[in-house]
Amino acid sequence: MHRRRLPLTTPPAVGLLLAMPWAACGQAPGPDTPAAAVHADSIRILDDLRWLADDARLGRAPLTPGSEATRDRIAATFREAGVRAFEGGYARPFDDASTGEPAGVNVVGWLPGSAGDAGPFLVVTAHFDHMGTRDGTVFNGADDNASGTAALLFLARHLSRNPLPVQVILAAVDTEESGLVGARAFVADPPVPVGRLGLNVNLDMLSRGGGTLWAAGAYHTPALGPVLDDVAARAPMTLRQGHDRPGVPGVDDWTRSSDHG
């Protein structure tokens, strides 16, 4: 998640960023969730996070062996969880629109909804790339964004067992650090007609909030405000709204800082 403003090349869509930390996106463990299940999920999340941020991944720069290994693990988790592939499989390579050269590979799958297939899709995104290796130093990217990717893998397993009413697209996107390139490729060539994409929830930098999760996006889409208020009232942590209003002194505007842009 980079803190620089980027020009939008596609029409604005309804998007929401969840940042810091992972544990409340409307599907947090409830009071009746068995403690053993919560413990098992927590161990798996930390195992995924450690694996993604390990030196062996070499910082997950696009089109590197570390990136390829990461894509393979995401696809294997999707397959194991029962996440369905669109035609052509999970991997969706894309080029840089400005050069025509290969730029990265998104990993995309979907889950059916319990209310059928007539309605819109919820799209949950998290970028898995980071800065790679520079001058012999591995930039591990544990927070940015192994944390969001680990949360996405958790959701793949959780929502397979506990489907939402709506259909869900899970998209691990590549090449975020170079200007949201993978997200732009997803919008330019979506796996379903773009008119069927109802909401994007983007997970980025979830691991350092000290018990606070930020949701950015309701300023631009006010209808999201009451929904987030309802989630905040039930969440086992602090959920705050903000970082989406331009021109607030001393407060970063995250509107275009990650793939929800």
C-alpha positions as CSV (number, residue, x, y, z in Angstrom):
1,M,0.0,0.0,0.0
2,H,1.8,3.1,-1.2
3,R,1.0,6.6,-0.1
4,R,1.1,8.4,-3.4
5,R,-1.7,9.8,-5.5
6,L,-2.3,8.1,-8.8
7,P,-4.5,9.2,-11.7
8,L,-7.6,6.9,-12.3
9,T,-7.8,5.5,-15.8
10,T,-11.2,3.8,-15.2
11,P,-14.5,5.1,-14.0
12,P,-14.8,5.2,-10.2
13,A,-16.5,2.2,-8.6
14,V,-17.9,1.4,-5.2
15,G,-14.8,0.4,-3.2
16,L,-13.8,0.0,0.4
17,L,-10.3,-0.4,2.0
18,L,-9.9,-2.3,5.2
19,A,-6.5,-1.6,6.8
20,M,-4.9,-2.6,10.1
21,P,-5.5,-5.3,11.4
22,W,-7.2,-8.4,9.8
23,A,-9.7,-9.6,12.3
24,A,-13.0,-7.8,11.4
25,C,-14.5,-7.8,8.0
26,G,-18.0,-8.8,8.9
27,Q,-17.1,-12.5,9.4
28,A,-15.2,-12.4,12.7
29,P,-15.7,-15.4,15.1
30,G,-18.9,-15.1,17.0
31,P,-19.5,-16.0,20.7
32,D,-20.7,-19.5,19.7
33,T,-17.6,-20.3,17.6
34,P,-15.8,-23.2,19.1
35,A,-12.5,-22.1,20.7
36,A,-10.6,-24.9,18.9
37,A,-11.8,-23.6,15.5
38,V,-10.7,-20.1,16.3
39,H,-7.3,-21.4,17.5
40,A,-6.9,-23.5,14.3
41,D,-7.8,-20.6,12.1
42,S,-5.3,-18.3,13.9
43,I,-2.5,-20.8,13.6
44,R,-3.2,-21.2,9.8
45,I,-3.3,-17.4,9.3
46,L,0.1,-17.0,11.1
47,D,1.6,-19.9,9.1
48,D,0.4,-18.3,5.8
49,L,1.8,-14.9,6.9
50,R,5.2,-16.4,7.9
51,W,5.5,-18.3,4.6
52,L,4.6,-15.3,2.5
53,A,7.0,-13.0,4.3
54,D,9.9,-15.5,4.5
55,D,13.2,-14.6,2.9
56,A,12.7,-17.5,0.5
57,R,10.0,-15.5,-1.2
58,L,12.6,-12.7,-2.0
59,G,10.1,-9.9,-1.4
60,R,7.5,-11.2,-4.0
61,A,8.4,-8.8,-6.7
62,P,6.3,-9.5,-9.9
63,L,7.5,-12.1,-12.4
64,T,10.1,-13.5,-10.0
65,P,10.5,-17.0,-8.6
66,G,9.2,-15.8,-5.3
67,S,6.1,-14.4,-6.9
68,E,5.5,-17.6,-8.8
69,A,5.8,-19.6,-5.6
70,T,3.3,-17.3,-4.0
71,R,0.8,-17.6,-6.8
72,D,1.1,-21.4,-6.6
73,R,0.4,-21.4,-2.9
74,I,-2.6,-19.1,-3.3
75,A,-4.0,-21.2,-6.1
76,A,-3.4,-24.4,-4.1
77,T,-5.3,-22.9,-1.1
78,F,-8.2,-21.9,-3.4
79,R,-8.3,-25.4,-4.8
80,E,-8.1,-27.0,-1.4
81,A,-10.8,-24.7,0.0
82,G,-13.2,-25.4,-2.9
83,V,-12.9,-21.9,-4.5
84,R,-14.0,-22.3,-8.1
85,A,-11.9,-21.2,-11.0
86,F,-13.2,-19.2,-13.9
87,E,-12.6,-20.4,-17.5
88,G,-8.9,-20.7,-18.0
89,G,-8.0,-21.4,-14.4
90,Y,-7.0,-19.3,-11.4
91,A,-4.0,-17.5,-13.0
92,R,-4.8,-14.4,-15.1
93,P,-1.6,-12.9,-16.6
94,F,-1.7,-9.3,-17.7
95,D,0.5,-6.8,-19.6
96,D,1.5,-3.3,-18.7
97,A,-0.9,-1.2,-20.7
98,S,1.7,1.4,-21.4
99,T,4.4,-0.9,-22.8
100,G,2.6,-4.1,-23.8
101,E,5.2,-6.1,-21.8
102,P,4.2,-8.8,-19.3
103,A,3.6,-7.2,-15.9
104,G,2.3,-9.8,-13.5
105,V,-0.3,-12.5,-12.8
106,N,-3.5,-12.1,-10.8
107,V,-4.9,-15.2,-9.0
108,V,-8.7,-15.1,-9.2
109,G,-11.5,-17.5,-8.1
110,W,-15.1,-17.4,-7.0
111,L,-17.6,-18.8,-4.5
112,P,-21.3,-19.2,-5.1
113,G,-23.8,-17.5,-2.8
114,S,-26.5,-19.1,-0.7
115,A,-29.2,-16.9,-2.4
116,G,-28.4,-18.1,-5.9
117,D,-26.5,-16.6,-8.9
118,A,-28.8,-13.8,-10.1
119,G,-27.4,-10.9,-8.0
120,P,-24.1,-8.9,-8.0
121,F,-20.7,-10.2,-6.9
122,L,-18.8,-9.0,-3.9
123,V,-15.1,-8.7,-4.9
124,V,-12.5,-9.2,-2.1
125,T,-9.0,-8.1,-3.2
126,A,-5.5,-8.2,-1.6
127,H,-2.3,-7.6,-3.4
128,F,0.4,-10.2,-2.8
129,D,3.4,-8.4,-4.4
130,H,6.0,-6.4,-2.6
131,M,9.3,-4.6,-3.3
132,G,11.5,-7.6,-4.0
133,T,15.2,-7.6,-3.2
134,R,17.5,-4.5,-3.4
135,D,21.2,-4.4,-2.9
136,G,21.1,-7.8,-1.3
137,T,18.3,-6.9,1.2
138,V,15.0,-8.7,1.1
139,F,12.0,-6.5,1.5
140,N,9.7,-9.0,3.2
141,G,6.5,-7.1,3.1
142,A,5.0,-8.9,6.1
143,D,2.4,-6.1,6.7
144,D,2.4,-4.8,3.1
145,N,0.8,-7.0,2.1
146,A,1.4,-10.6,3.3
147,S,-1.1,-9.6,6.0
148,G,-3.9,-8.9,3.6
149,T,-3.1,-12.0,1.5
150,A,-3.2,-14.2,4.6
151,A,-6.6,-12.7,5.4
152,L,-7.8,-13.4,1.8
153,L,-6.7,-17.1,2.2
154,F,-8.5,-17.3,5.5
155,L,-11.6,-15.9,3.8
156,A,-11.3,-18.5,1.0
157,R,-11.5,-21.3,3.7
158,H,-14.1,-19.6,5.9
159,L,-16.5,-18.5,3.2
160,S,-16.3,-21.9,1.5
161,R,-17.7,-23.4,4.8
162,N,-20.0,-20.4,5.6
163,P,-21.3,-19.0,2.3
164,L,-22.6,-15.4,2.1
165,P,-25.9,-14.8,0.4
166,V,-24.1,-13.2,-2.6
167,Q,-21.5,-14.6,-4.9
168,V,-17.9,-13.7,-4.0
169,I,-14.9,-13.2,-6.2
170,L,-11.6,-13.6,-4.4
171,A,-8.8,-11.8,-6.2
172,A,-5.1,-11.9,-5.2
173,V,-3.7,-9.1,-7.3
174,D,-0.2,-8.5,-8.5
175,T,1.9,-5.4,-9.2
176,E,0.1,-3.1,-6.8
177,E,3.4,-1.4,-5.9
178,S,4.0,-0.2,-9.4
179,G,0.7,1.7,-9.7
180,L,-2.2,-0.7,-9.1
181,V,-1.4,-2.4,-12.4
182,G,-3.0,-5.8,-11.5
183,A,-6.2,-4.1,-10.2
184,R,-6.4,-2.0,-13.4
185,A,-6.0,-5.2,-15.4
186,F,-8.8,-6.8,-13.4
187,V,-11.2,-3.9,-14.1
188,A,-10.2,-3.8,-17.8
189,D,-10.8,-7.6,-18.2
190,P,-13.1,-8.8,-15.4
191,P,-14.0,-12.4,-15.1
192,V,-17.7,-11.4,-15.2
193,P,-19.4,-8.4,-16.8
194,V,-18.3,-5.3,-14.8
195,G,-22.0,-4.3,-14.2
196,R,-22.3,-7.4,-12.0
197,L,-19.6,-6.2,-9.6
198,G,-21.4,-4.7,-6.7
199,L,-18.7,-3.8,-4.1
200,N,-15.0,-4.2,-3.7
201,V,-13.6,-4.8,-0.3
202,N,-9.8,-4.4,-0.4
203,L,-7.5,-5.8,2.3
204,D,-4.1,-4.0,2.7
205,M,-1.7,-3.6,5.6
206,L,-3.8,-5.3,8.3
207,S,-1.2,-6.3,10.9
208,R,-0.1,-3.3,12.9
209,G,-3.3,-1.6,14.1
210,G,-3.1,-2.4,17.9
211,G,-6.7,-3.6,17.9
212,T,-8.1,-1.0,15.4
213,L,-9.3,-1.6,11.9
214,W,-9.8,1.3,9.5
215,A,-12.4,1.3,6.8
216,A,-11.9,3.9,4.1
217,G,-14.5,4.5,1.4
218,A,-17.8,5.6,3.0
219,Y,-17.0,9.3,2.4
220,H,-17.2,8.6,-1.3
221,T,-20.1,6.1,-1.0
222,P,-22.2,7.3,2.0
223,A,-24.5,4.3,1.9
224,L,-21.6,2.3,3.3
225,G,-21.6,4.3,6.5
226,P,-24.6,2.7,8.2
227,V,-23.3,-0.8,7.2
228,L,-19.9,-0.1,8.7
229,D,-21.6,1.3,11.8
230,D,-23.5,-1.9,12.2
231,V,-20.4,-4.0,11.8
232,A,-18.5,-1.8,14.3
233,A,-21.2,-2.4,16.9
234,R,-20.7,-6.1,16.7
235,A,-17.0,-6.4,16.0
236,P,-14.7,-7.8,18.7
237,M,-12.3,-4.9,18.0
238,T,-12.4,-1.2,17.2
239,L,-13.6,-0.4,13.6
240,R,-13.2,3.2,12.6
241,Q,-14.1,5.0,9.4
242,G,-11.8,7.6,7.7
243,H,-8.7,8.2,5.6
244,D,-10.9,8.8,2.6
245,R,-11.7,12.5,2.8
246,P,-9.4,14.8,0.8
247,G,-7.9,17.9,2.4
248,V,-8.0,16.9,6.1
249,P,-4.9,18.4,7.8
250,G,-2.5,15.8,9.1
251,V,-4.6,12.8,7.8
252,D,-3.5,10.7,4.8
253,D,-6.2,10.2,2.2
254,W,-6.0,6.5,1.2
255,T,-8.6,6.8,-1.6
256,R,-6.1,6.0,-4.4
257,S,-3.4,4.4,-2.3
258,S,-4.3,0.7,-2.9
259,D,-6.2,-1.5,-5.3
260,H,-9.7,-0.3,-4.3
261,G,-8.7,2.9,-6.1
